[in-house]
Amino acid sequence: MKQFENRVSRTLLCQWFSVPRSVSYYQPQSGRPGARPSQVTMKLDGSRVDNQLVVNSIRQLLDIEFNALGYEYITHELKKEYLINKKKVYRLMQEHNLLLGKVIRPTGKREFVKFRRIVATKPLEYLCWDIKYVWVQGERRNYYLLSVIDVYSRKILDWLFQSSIRQIDLINLFRRINQSHELKGVILRNDNGSQFIAHSVRNFLKSSEIKQEFTHVATPEENSYIEAFHSILEHDVIEPNVFGSYYEAKEMLGRYFSHYNNYRLHRSIGFITPQQKWEEAQVTYDTTFSENLFS
């Protein structure tokens, strides 16, 4: 139609093409179609607040030393105060450059042999442990981190960070854990590292009535709980920091273990902390024990 505008009136052109004249004035708009996003958010008490206040709340949640909170975790926390869904939280965080780097999650589930997979129903039923290297740039060398995780709660029960880890260090670590928790009957899973297969370690665990399980060679997925924790540790602490000394690294690791157990929300246990999961199970056990005692 535009090619004839200089020679024929707009009204006549519309008559020729049998279209309303208003159509000729249409100009396509750039951007996505749809309603304009709401600029306010409703709180649980029914009041409405500007979205900027929600963004401020998001910034406060992210203002922690070990920030690894994605939009789903933020949504979980905001729902304690606002009527909000994760789609809106994602949009607000995207607009204000508050999103973490995108993590691509695999869509298919891998099939494992059933007996290789741990299913824990209570704390101190299954434990996993493993050793991870931590690079200390200031000393140009690796140190060794040994972590022990409770599978049911995902709580880190204890850890070691040293220049080397000997067999006696593993034994003393479990002696220390046993002072706080009764480990008799616990199943302990590990890989085939030299420290774990040592006769002194195996004999100590056997005498303590701790059942030790070994994963198959080259199958880290069989020790997935501690492997997953070490991946989280790598993302939250090791990658973002350059350690000047052993003592600097150890101090930060200590702060992180406390943060992880007591403050970091865990998706796989229902968006609560490992300590909360641990305490919930203890309350359930105490209640059940009392009911059985007086029934």
C-alpha positions in Angstrom: 0.0 0.0 0.0 2.8 2.4 0.8 4.1 2.4 -2.8 0.9 4.1 -3.9 0.6 6.7 -1.1 2.3 9.5 -3.1 -0.1 9.2 -6.0 -3.4 8.2 -4.3 -5.1 9.2 -1.1 -5.0 6.9 1.9 -8.8 6.8 2.0 -9.1 5.7 -1.7 -6.4 3.0 -1.2 -8.3 1.5 1.7 -11.5 1.4 -0.4 -9.6 -0.4 -3.2 -8.2 -3.0 -0.8 -11.5 -3.3 1.2 -9.7 -2.7 4.6 -10.6 -0.2 7.4 -8.6 3.0 7.3 -7.3 2.4 10.8 -5.3 -0.6 9.5 -3.2 1.7 7.4 -1.9 3.6 10.5 -0.7 0.4 12.3 2.9 0.4 13.3 4.4 -2.8 14.7 6.0 -2.4 18.1 9.3 -3.9 19.0 9.6 -6.2 21.9 7.5 -9.1 23.1 3.6 -8.9 23.0 1.6 -9.2 26.2 0.5 -7.3 29.2 3.0 -5.0 30.9 4.5 -6.7 34.0 3.0 -5.6 37.3 5.0 -2.9 39.1 3.7 -4.0 42.6 3.7 -7.1 44.7 1.2 -8.2 47.2 2.3 -9.1 50.8 0.7 -11.9 52.9 -1.3 -9.3 54.9 -3.0 -8.1 51.6 -1.0 -4.8 51.3 0.8 -4.0 48.0 4.3 -2.7 47.8 6.5 -1.5 45.0 8.6 -4.1 43.3 11.7 -2.1 44.3 11.1 -3.2 47.9 11.0 -6.8 46.8 14.3 -6.2 45.0 15.7 -4.7 48.2 14.6 -7.9 50.1 16.4 -10.0 47.4 19.6 -8.0 47.8 19.5 -8.5 51.6 19.1 -12.3 51.1 22.1 -12.3 48.8 24.2 -10.2 51.1 26.1 -13.1 52.7 29.7 -14.3 52.6 29.0 -17.5 50.7 26.3 -16.5 48.2 25.0 -19.4 46.2 21.3 -18.6 46.2 19.5 -19.0 42.9 16.0 -17.7 42.1 14.3 -20.8 43.4 15.9 -20.5 46.8 15.1 -16.8 46.8 11.5 -17.5 45.9 11.2 -19.9 48.8 12.4 -17.2 51.3 10.3 -14.4 49.8 7.1 -16.5 50.1 7.4 -16.0 53.9 6.5 -12.4 53.3 5.1 -12.0 49.8 2.5 -13.6 47.5 5.0 -14.3 44.7 6.0 -17.0 42.3 9.4 -18.0 40.9 8.6 -16.6 37.5 8.3 -13.1 38.9 11.4 -13.5 41.1 13.4 -14.7 38.1 12.3 -11.6 36.1 13.2 -9.2 38.9 16.6 -10.8 39.5 17.3 -10.8 35.8 16.3 -7.1 35.4 18.7 -6.2 38.3 21.5 -8.5 37.3 21.2 -10.6 40.4 21.0 -14.1 38.9 23.8 -16.6 39.4 25.5 -18.2 36.4 23.0 -20.5 34.8 23.4 -24.2 35.7 22.3 -26.7 33.0 20.6 -29.6 34.7 20.5 -33.0 33.0 16.9 -34.0 32.1 17.3 -37.8 32.1 17.9 -39.9 35.1 20.7 -42.4 35.1 20.0 -45.9 36.0 22.2 -47.4 38.7 22.3 -50.9 40.3 19.8 -50.7 43.2 22.1 -52.0 45.9 24.7 -49.3 45.0 22.3 -46.4 45.8 22.0 -45.2 49.4 18.5 -44.6 50.8 18.7 -43.3 54.3 15.7 -43.0 56.6 17.2 -41.4 59.7 20.4 -39.6 60.8 23.5 -41.7 61.5 22.2 -44.6 59.3 24.6 -43.9 56.4 27.8 -41.7 56.4 30.0 -41.0 53.4 33.6 -39.5 53.5 36.1 -38.5 50.9 39.3 -36.5 50.4 39.5 -33.4 48.2 42.5 -31.3 47.2 42.5 -27.6 48.0 45.0 -25.4 46.2 46.7 -22.7 48.3 48.2 -20.2 45.9 50.4 -18.4 48.4 52.2 -21.6 49.2 52.0 -23.0 45.6 50.8 -26.4 46.9 47.7 -28.5 47.6 46.3 -29.4 51.0 44.0 -32.2 51.8 40.4 -31.8 53.0 38.6 -34.8 54.4 34.8 -34.4 55.0 32.3 -36.7 56.7 28.6 -36.2 55.7 25.4 -37.7 57.1 23.4 -38.9 54.1 19.9 -38.4 55.6 20.4 -34.7 56.7 23.3 -33.8 54.5 25.0 -32.4 57.7 28.8 -32.3 57.8 29.7 -34.1 61.0 33.4 -33.4 61.0 36.3 -32.5 58.8 40.1 -32.4 58.6 42.3 -30.0 56.6 46.0 -30.8 56.6 49.2 -31.0 54.6 48.8 -34.8 54.6 46.2 -37.3 56.0 47.6 -40.4 57.6 45.8 -43.5 58.7 45.9 -42.4 62.4 44.2 -39.1 61.4 41.2 -41.0 60.0 41.0 -43.1 63.2 41.2 -40.1 65.5 38.6 -38.3 63.4 36.1 -41.1 64.0 37.0 -41.3 67.7 36.1 -37.6 67.9 32.8 -38.1 66.1 32.0 -41.1 68.3 32.3 -38.9 71.3 29.3 -36.8 70.1 27.3 -39.5 68.3 26.9 -43.2 68.8 28.3 -44.7 65.7 27.7 -48.3 66.5 25.8 -49.9 63.5 26.5 -47.0 61.2 27.2 -47.8 57.5 30.2 -45.9 56.2 30.8 -45.6 52.4 34.1 -44.6 50.8 36.1 -45.1 47.6 39.3 -47.2 47.4 41.8 -44.5 48.4 44.9 -45.8 50.2 43.9 -44.3 53.5 40.4 -46.0 53.4 41.6 -49.5 52.5 44.5 -49.5 55.1 44.3 -52.4 57.5 44.6 -50.2 60.6 41.6 -48.1 59.5 39.5 -51.1 58.6 40.3 -52.9 61.8 39.4 -49.8 63.9 36.1 -49.4 62.1 35.3 -53.1 62.5 36.1 -53.0 66.2 33.8 -49.9 66.6 31.0 -51.9 64.9 31.0 -49.5 61.9 30.2 -51.3 58.7 32.6 -50.0 55.9 31.4 -50.1 52.3 33.7 -49.7 49.3 32.5 -48.2 45.9 33.5 -49.9 42.7 36.6 -48.6 40.9 36.0 -45.4 38.9 32.4 -45.0 40.0 32.2 -41.7 41.9 28.4 -41.7 41.5 28.3 -44.5 44.1 29.6 -42.0 46.6 27.5 -39.2 45.2 26.5 -37.4 48.5 30.0 -36.5 49.5 30.9 -35.8 45.8 28.0 -33.4 45.6 29.0 -31.6 48.7 32.6 -31.2 47.5 31.2 -29.8 44.2 29.1 -27.3 46.2 32.3 -26.4 48.2 34.2 -25.9 45.0 31.6 -23.6 43.6 30.9 -21.6 46.8 34.4 -21.3 48.3 37.4 -22.7 46.4 36.7 -21.2 42.9 35.9 -17.6 44.1 38.9 -17.3 46.4 42.6 -17.2 46.2 44.2 -18.4 49.5 47.4 -16.8 50.6 48.2 -19.4 53.2 47.1 -22.6 54.9 45.7 -20.7 57.9 43.7 -18.4 55.7 42.2 -21.3 53.8 41.4 -23.3 57.0 39.7 -20.3 58.7 37.5 -19.7 55.7 36.6 -23.4 55.4 35.6 -23.4 59.1 33.3 -20.5 58.5 31.8 -22.2 55.5 31.1 -25.5 57.2 29.2 -23.6 59.9 27.3 -21.7 57.2 26.6 -24.8 55.2 25.2 -26.7 58.1 23.2 -23.9 59.7 22.2 -21.4 57.0 22.5 -22.9 53.5 19.1 -24.1 52.2 19.3 -27.6 50.5 16.9 -28.3 47.7 17.0 -32.1 48.0 15.8 -32.1 51.7 13.0 -29.6 51.2 14.6 -26.1 51.1 15.8 -26.4 54.8 19.3 -26.5 56.2 21.1 -29.7 57.1 20.9 -28.8 60.8 17.1 -28.3 60.6 16.7 -31.7 58.9 18.9 -33.2 61.6 16.8 -31.6 64.4 13.5 -32.5 62.9 14.5 -36.2 62.8 15.7 -36.0 66.4 12.3 -34.6 67.5 10.4 -37.3 65.6 12.6 -40.0 67.2 12.1 -38.6 70.7 8.3 -38.4 70.2 8.1 -41.9 68.8 10.2 -43.3 71.6 8.0 -41.6 74.3 4.9 -43.0 72.7 6.3 -46.5 72.6 7.5 -46.2 76.1 4.1 -45.4 77.6 1.9 -47.4 75.3 
